[in-house]
Amino acid sequence: MTYLPAPAESRPLGKSGLMVSPIAWGMWRFAGDDVAAARVRVEAALAAGVTLFDTADIYGPDNGEPFGASEVLLGRVFAEDRSLRDRMVLATKGGIVIGTPYDSSAGYIEAAIDASLKRLGVDHIQLWQIHRPDMLTHPAEVARALEKAHAAGKIGAVGVSNYTVSRAAALMAFLRMPLVSHQPEFSALKLEPLTDGLFDQAMTHDIAVLAWSPLGGGRIADPKDERAARVAAALDAKAAEYGVSRSAAAYSWIMAHPARPIPIVGTQNPARIAEIPDALKPRWTRADWYAVLVASMGENLP
């Protein structure tokens, strides 16, 4: 039986020169005022082998907290134990402005990066990503702003989130440093990156793919419709084979693609964070992998 390649325990983050874990921990729901509890979650992720931590300045309002609250909380954790910062590759995002809604102008990018540095209590962010594209800013302006922040030592590498293939190509045409990451929504229920050219672009240009919402917004863990139930059943077959959870099988299915997507796991439960390494256990044949795809599509491939 021939299996697809297993994910390595660490992998390059595009052309950044950084090595990261094959799974990231996302901090959209990293909230609250309990620094000790927050530190437990961070330490659980590190203990699980996660080295890539992904947050954003907009994380806060969805949890009933102020803009920047997730970064502030992480900064308070760092203030308690600076060694935790040194054990991770720190990624954040900016460019969403409540009520605007997007701004990637040079002035805003500079201000957003400075504000994130202050909230996090750090002087350098290893990966800074444009959270959503601003249609009203020329990509040349975006490129110059990113290059300026990099030259100043504020950021180490740049990426994009929720960008189309063409928008990423336009930015790369003006950017004099590598675009190291794409962050699309991707799961067994969100298949567009397989067919819209994003994974092809990532493989062509050695761009890392960070997959947000890898459980389909919770629909894989808790199916509510026929399509989600089909996908869950297909994943359950693999999960049972390797003695792991359906979620672990879902992350594993994502990582099996040759673009080597990095699932961003969002759980804030330390016990579930500890289960992240289970996603490295399943092995996929082509037939198994395509069976999940067909279950999601609801029709056979041609």
C-alpha positions in Angstrom: 0.0 0.0 0.0 1.4 3.4 -1.0 0.9 6.3 1.3 1.1 10.0 0.7 4.2 11.6 2.4 3.7 12.2 6.1 4.1 15.8 7.4 7.5 16.6 8.8 7.8 17.6 12.5 9.0 21.0 11.3 8.9 22.7 7.9 10.1 26.0 6.3 7.7 28.9 6.4 7.9 29.7 2.8 11.1 31.6 1.9 11.3 33.3 5.3 14.2 31.2 6.6 12.0 30.2 9.6 11.2 26.7 10.6 7.8 26.1 12.1 5.6 23.2 13.2 3.2 21.6 10.7 0.3 22.8 12.8 -0.3 26.3 14.1 -2.3 27.5 17.1 -4.8 30.3 16.4 -5.7 32.9 19.0 -9.1 34.2 17.7 -10.7 33.0 21.0 -7.7 33.8 23.2 -9.6 36.0 25.6 -10.2 36.9 29.2 -8.4 38.6 32.1 -6.9 35.5 33.7 -3.2 35.7 32.7 -2.4 32.4 34.5 -5.1 30.5 32.6 -3.9 32.2 29.3 -0.3 31.1 30.1 -1.5 27.5 30.6 -3.0 27.5 27.1 0.2 28.9 25.6 2.4 26.4 27.5 0.0 23.6 26.4 0.5 24.5 22.7 4.2 24.6 23.1 4.2 21.3 24.9 2.2 19.8 22.0 5.0 20.8 19.6 3.4 23.9 18.2 5.8 26.7 17.4 3.7 28.9 15.1 1.3 31.1 17.0 -1.1 33.2 14.9 -3.0 36.2 16.3 -4.4 39.5 14.9 -5.1 43.0 16.1 -8.8 42.6 15.3 -9.1 39.6 17.7 -11.1 40.9 20.7 -14.5 42.5 19.6 -15.9 39.0 18.6 -15.3 38.0 22.2 -16.9 41.1 23.6 -13.5 42.7 24.2 -11.8 45.8 22.8 -9.8 45.9 19.6 -6.4 44.3 20.2 -7.4 42.4 23.3 -6.0 39.1 22.2 -2.6 40.7 21.6 -2.7 42.5 24.9 -3.4 39.2 26.7 -0.5 37.5 25.0 1.7 40.4 25.8 0.8 40.0 29.5 1.8 36.3 29.3 5.1 37.3 27.8 5.6 39.9 30.6 5.3 37.1 33.1 7.7 34.7 31.3 9.8 36.1 28.4 11.2 32.6 27.6 7.8 31.7 26.2 8.2 34.4 23.5 11.6 32.9 22.5 10.1 29.5 21.9 7.6 30.5 19.2 7.4 32.0 15.8 5.0 34.9 16.4 2.5 35.9 13.6 -0.1 38.6 13.7 -2.3 40.4 11.2 -3.6 43.9 10.6 -5.6 45.9 8.1 -9.2 45.3 9.3 -10.7 48.6 10.7 -14.0 48.5 12.4 -16.5 50.6 10.4 -14.2 51.1 7.4 -13.7 48.1 6.9 -10.2 47.6 5.4 -7.1 49.8 5.2 -3.7 48.8 3.8 -2.5 52.3 3.2 1.2 53.0 4.0 0.3 55.1 7.0 -2.2 52.6 8.4 0.2 49.6 8.0 2.9 51.5 9.8 0.6 52.4 12.7 -0.9 49.0 12.9 2.5 47.3 13.2 3.6 49.8 15.8 0.4 49.2 17.8 0.8 45.4 17.7 4.4 45.6 18.8 3.3 47.8 21.8 0.3 45.5 22.7 2.5 42.4 22.5 5.4 44.0 24.4 7.9 42.9 21.7 10.2 44.7 19.3 9.9 42.3 16.5 7.1 40.2 14.9 8.4 37.3 12.8 5.4 37.2 10.4 3.1 40.1 9.8 0.1 39.5 7.5 -2.4 41.8 5.8 -5.6 40.4 7.2 -7.9 41.2 4.3 -7.2 43.0 1.0 -7.9 46.7 0.8 -9.1 47.4 -2.8 -8.4 51.1 -2.5 -4.7 50.8 -1.9 -2.3 50.2 -4.8 -0.2 47.1 -4.3 3.0 49.2 -4.8 2.1 51.3 -1.8 1.4 48.2 0.2 4.8 46.7 -0.9 6.8 49.8 0.1 5.1 50.0 3.5 5.9 46.3 4.2 9.5 46.8 3.0 9.9 49.8 5.3 8.7 47.9 8.3 11.1 45.1 7.5 14.1 47.4 7.0 13.3 48.9 10.4 13.5 45.5 12.0 9.9 45.6 13.1 8.8 42.6 11.1 10.7 39.6 9.7 8.5 38.3 6.9 5.2 39.2 5.3 2.2 37.3 4.3 -1.4 37.8 3.2 -4.7 36.5 4.5 -7.9 36.0 2.5 -6.2 37.2 -0.7 -7.2 35.9 -4.1 -4.5 34.5 -6.4 -4.5 37.6 -8.6 -4.3 40.0 -5.7 -1.3 38.1 -4.3 0.3 38.1 -7.7 -0.2 41.9 -8.0 1.5 42.4 -4.6 4.4 40.1 -5.5 5.0 42.0 -8.7 5.9 45.1 -6.5 7.3 43.4 -3.5 11.1 43.3 -3.3 11.1 40.6 -0.6 9.4 37.2 -0.6 5.7 36.8 0.1 6.0 33.9 2.5 2.5 32.9 3.4 -1.1 32.8 2.2 -3.9 32.4 4.8 -7.1 31.1 3.2 -10.1 29.3 4.7 -9.6 25.7 3.9 -11.1 22.4 5.2 -12.8 19.3 3.9 -15.9 21.6 3.6 -14.2 24.6 2.1 -12.4 23.4 -1.0 -11.9 26.5 -3.2 -8.1 26.7 -2.7 -7.8 23.3 -4.4 -9.4 24.6 -7.6 -9.0 28.5 -7.7 -5.3 28.4 -8.2 -4.2 29.3 -4.7 -2.5 26.0 -3.8 -0.9 26.0 -7.3 0.4 29.5 -6.7 1.7 28.5 -3.3 3.6 25.5 -4.7 4.9 27.5 -7.7 6.4 30.3 -5.5 7.2 28.4 -2.3 4.5 30.2 -0.3 3.4 28.6 2.9 -0.3 28.0 3.3 -1.9 28.6 6.7 -5.4 27.1 6.7 -7.9 28.9 8.9 -11.2 27.2 10.1 -9.8 23.7 9.4 -12.9 22.2 11.0 -15.3 24.1 8.7 -16.5 26.5 11.4 -17.3 23.6 13.7 -19.5 21.8 11.0 -17.1 18.9 10.8 -17.1 18.3 14.6 -20.8 18.7 14.8 -22.5 18.0 11.4 -25.8 19.7 10.8 -26.5 18.8 7.2 -26.1 15.9 4.8 -22.8 17.1 3.3 -21.1 17.6 6.6 -22.4 14.2 7.7 -20.8 12.6 4.7 -17.5 14.2 5.3 -17.6 13.3 9.0 -18.3 9.7 8.1 -15.3 9.6 5.7 -13.0 11.2 8.3 -14.3 8.8 11.0 -13.1 5.9 9.0 -9.6 7.2 9.0 -9.9 8.3 12.7 -10.9 4.8 13.7 -8.0 3.3 11.7 -5.5 5.3 13.8 -7.3 5.7 17.1 -7.6 9.5 16.9 -10.4 12.0 16.9 -12.3 13.1 13.9 -10.7 16.6 14.3 -7.3 15.0 14.2 -8.2 13.2 11.0 -9.5 16.5 9.5 -6.3 18.3 10.2 -4.3 15.3 8.8 -6.3 15.4 5.6 -5.4 19.0 5.1 -1.7 18.4 5.7 -1.6 15.5 3.2 -1.9 17.9 0.2 1.4 18.6 -1.5 1.1 22.3 -0.8 1.6 21.2 2.8 -1.1 23.5 4.3 -0.6 24.3 8.0 -4.0 23.9 9.8 -4.6 26.7 12.4 -6.1 24.9 15.4 -8.3 27.3 17.3 -9.3 25.3 20.4 -8.7 27.1 23.7 -9.1 23.9 25.8 -5.8 22.8 27.2 -6.8 19.1 27.0 -7.7 19.4 23.4 -4.6 21.4 22.7 -2.6 18.5 24.1 -4.2 16.3 21.4 -2.8 18.3 18.5 0.1 15.8 17.9 -2.6 13.1 17.1 -3.0 14.8 13.8 0.4 13.6 12.7 -0.5 10.0 13.2 -2.9 9.1 10.2 -1.4 8.2 6.9 -3.4 8.6 3.7 -3.6 6.6 0.5 -4.7 8.5 -2.6 -8.0 6.5 -2.5 -8.6 7.5 1.1 -7.9 11.2 0.5 -10.0 11.4 -2.6 -12.9 9.6 -0.7 -13.1 12.6 1.7 -13.0 15.0 -1.3 -15.8 13.1 -3.1 -17.9 13.0 0.1 -17.6 16.8 0.3 -18.4 17.4 -3.4 -21.3 15.0 -3.3 -20.4 13.7 -6.8 -17.7 11.5 -8.2 -14.7 13.0 -9.9 -14.6 12.8 -13.7 
